[in-house]
Structure formats: C-alpha cells, structure tokens
C-alpha cells in the first residue's frame, strides 16, 4: 500500500466518526433537558458514538479488511471477538490507541452505559453512583483548566465523550493538536 493510499484509507475511516459539531449538537440538545429519560438517551447515544469510534480507530491499525471480515470481527450477531465495548477498549489499549487513564475513563463510560441499559429502575445522572463515576473521570481533571466548566455529572459525561471522540478522530487524521491537556477552544466544552 502506498503512503497516499494509506492516508486516503485513514481519512475515509476517520470520516466514519461523526464530526465534533454533529456529536455536540445531538448530545447538548439532550443534555439540557431535565427529564431522567433523556439521561438514558444521552448515555446510550454517547456510548454508542464512542464504541463506534473505537471500532474505526482499531481498524485504522489493521491491514485493510473486507466488509464481510469487518462484520465478523465487530458484529454482535456473529459473536465477533471485538463485538463488545469491553473488547474494543482492551484491544485499543493493547494497540496503544489509548493510554491507561483513557482506558479507565472508557471503562467508566462502559460501566455507566451498562447500568443505564440493563437496570430497569429509573436512574439518572443525579443517582449517587452515576454522579460519583462521572466526577471521577481522569479527563475531567483537564477540564478544570477551562474556567466555567460545569460540575454537573450530565455535562461532565457529555464533555468527556465529546473529548474522547475528538481525540480518536484527530489521532487518525494525524492532527495531534487536540491531544488531552492541550484543549485551547473554550467553545469545545458544554458550559
């Protein structure tokens, strides 16, 4: 594969991750509603976006595979070895796509997602355990350098998922200017 072909492939894969504006629009629209049912939507949509971004990032480190083989790797229906969020987090860490702190944050997103997806009780971001997990994201500590960032667990969760999506996408595109700790745009975060 030529360098140009590899660059085109990575750019095409990165395009599969929704851009920051699209993700922010969806999640911020939901995050400003106080209905606990919206919290479930926020978690499930944001987690799905991150899980899909991990799939694309993992694919960027592999040889080019056919659509059929990709489905066999990542499909829930076919019991693919990378079908679960947990498996994608582990392989992303093993491939060096994420470091240990980001892996921990991804695991917390997975745990929160599993609670919202599998617990039939009405839970929301104000549920003590959920709020505690949101306030303990490693990435949350980088937000404290930006004045006016909310301590609301709902906003923290959205900001963390948006930051992870942006980082995965920018790493694939070769734009390392948005690496953790160097966010320069106040408008990136929800207030």
C-alpha positions in Angstrom: 0.0 0.0 0.0 1.4 3.4 -0.9 1.6 6.2 1.5 -1.1 8.1 -0.4 -3.4 5.1 -0.3 -2.8 4.6 3.4 -3.5 8.3 4.0 -6.8 8.1 2.0 -7.8 4.9 3.9 -7.2 6.6 7.3 -9.1 9.7 6.1 -12.0 7.6 5.0 -12.1 5.7 8.3 -11.9 8.9 10.3 -14.9 10.2 8.3 -16.9 7.3 9.8 -16.6 9.1 13.2 -19.2 11.9 13.3 -17.6 15.3 13.4 -17.5 17.3 16.7 -20.3 19.6 15.7 -22.7 16.8 14.9 -22.0 14.9 18.1 -22.1 18.1 20.2 -25.4 19.1 18.7 -27.1 15.7 19.4 -25.7 15.4 23.0 -26.1 19.0 24.0 -29.7 19.0 22.8 -30.4 16.1 25.1 -28.2 17.3 28.0 -30.2 20.5 28.6 -33.4 18.6 29.4 -34.1 17.6 33.0 -36.2 14.5 32.2 -34.4 11.4 33.6 -35.4 9.5 30.4 -33.2 11.9 28.5 -30.2 10.9 30.7 -30.7 7.3 29.5 -30.7 8.6 25.9 -27.6 10.7 26.4 -25.7 7.7 27.9 -26.8 5.2 25.2 -26.1 7.6 22.3 -22.8 8.9 23.6 -21.6 5.4 24.4 -22.5 4.1 21.0 -20.6 7.0 19.4 -17.5 6.2 21.4 -17.8 2.5 20.8 -18.1 3.1 17.1 -15.2 5.5 17.1 -13.1 2.8 18.9 -14.0 0.3 16.1 -12.8 2.8 13.5 -9.6 3.6 15.4 -8.9 -0.2 15.7 -9.5 -0.7 12.0 -7.0 2.1 11.3 -4.3 0.0 12.8 -5.1 -3.2 10.8 -4.4 -4.2 7.3 -7.3 -3.3 5.1 -10.1 -5.9 5.6 -13.2 -6.7 3.6 -16.6 -5.5 4.7 -17.5 -9.2 5.5 -14.4 -9.7 7.6 -15.1 -6.4 9.4 -18.6 -7.6 10.3 -17.2 -10.9 11.5 -14.8 -9.0 13.8 -17.2 -6.5 15.2 -20.7 -8.0 14.8 -22.7 -8.9 17.9 -24.8 -11.3 15.8 -21.8 -13.3 14.7 -20.2 -13.2 18.2 -17.2 -11.3 16.8 -14.2 -11.1 19.0 -14.4 -7.3 19.0 -18.2 -7.1 19.3 -18.3 -5.8 22.8 -17.4 -2.3 24.2 -15.2 -4.1 26.7 -13.2 -6.0 24.0 -12.8 -2.8 22.0 -11.4 -0.9 25.0 -9.0 -3.7 25.7 -7.7 -4.0 22.2 -7.4 -0.2 21.8 -5.2 -0.2 24.9 -3.2 -3.1 23.7 -2.6 -1.4 20.3 -1.5 1.8 22.1 -4.5 3.8 20.8 -5.3 4.8 24.3 -3.2 5.1 27.5 -4.1 3.7 30.9 -6.0 6.8 32.1 -8.1 6.9 28.9 -8.7 3.2 29.2 -10.0 3.8 32.8 -12.3 6.5 31.5 -13.6 4.3 28.7 -14.3 1.5 31.2 -16.2 4.0 33.4 -18.3 5.0 30.3 -18.9 1.3 29.7 -20.0 0.7 33.3 -22.3 3.7 33.2 -23.7 2.6 29.9 -24.4 -0.9 31.2 -26.2 0.5 34.2 -28.5 2.6 32.1 -29.0 -0.2 29.5 -29.6 -3.1 31.9 -31.1 -1.7 35.1 -34.9 -1.3 34.7 -35.1 1.3 37.6 -35.4 5.0 36.8 -31.8 6.2 37.2 -30.3 9.4 36.1 -27.1 11.5 36.4 -28.2 12.5 39.9 -28.1 8.9 41.1 -25.2 8.9 43.6 -23.2 6.1 42.0 -23.5 7.6 38.5 -22.6 11.1 39.7 -19.6 9.7 41.5 -18.3 7.9 38.4 -18.8 11.0 36.2 -16.9 13.2 38.6 -14.0 10.8 38.8 -13.2 10.7 35.1 -9.4 11.3 34.6 -10.2 13.5 31.7 -12.4 15.7 34.0 -9.3 17.0 35.7 -8.2 18.6 32.4 -11.4 20.5 32.2 -10.7 22.3 35.4 -8.2 24.5 33.5 -11.0 25.9 31.5 -13.0 28.4 33.5 -16.7 27.9 33.9 -16.9 24.2 33.2 -19.8 22.7 35.0 -19.6 20.2 37.9 -22.9 18.7 36.7 -22.4 15.0 36.1 -24.6 15.1 32.9 -22.4 17.8 31.4 -19.2 16.1 32.6 -20.3 12.9 30.9 -21.1 14.7 27.6 -17.8 16.7 27.7 -15.8 13.5 28.3 -17.4 11.6 25.5 -17.0 14.6 23.1 -13.3 14.9 24.1 -12.7 11.2 23.5 -14.5 11.3 20.1 -12.4 14.3 19.1 -9.2 12.7 20.2 -9.8 9.4 18.4 -10.7 11.2 15.2 -7.9 13.7 15.3 -5.3 11.0 16.1 -6.5 9.1 13.0 -6.3 12.2 10.9 -2.8 13.0 12.1 -3.9 16.2 13.9 -2.4 15.9 17.3 -3.2 19.5 18.3 -6.3 18.4 20.3 -4.5 15.8 22.5 -5.5 15.7 26.1 -4.3 18.6 28.2 -4.0 21.0 25.2 -7.6 22.0 24.5 -7.5 25.6 23.5 -11.0 26.2 22.4 -13.4 27.2 25.2 -16.3 26.5 22.8 -15.4 22.8 22.6 -17.0 22.2 26.0 -20.6 22.5 27.1 -21.0 25.1 29.9 
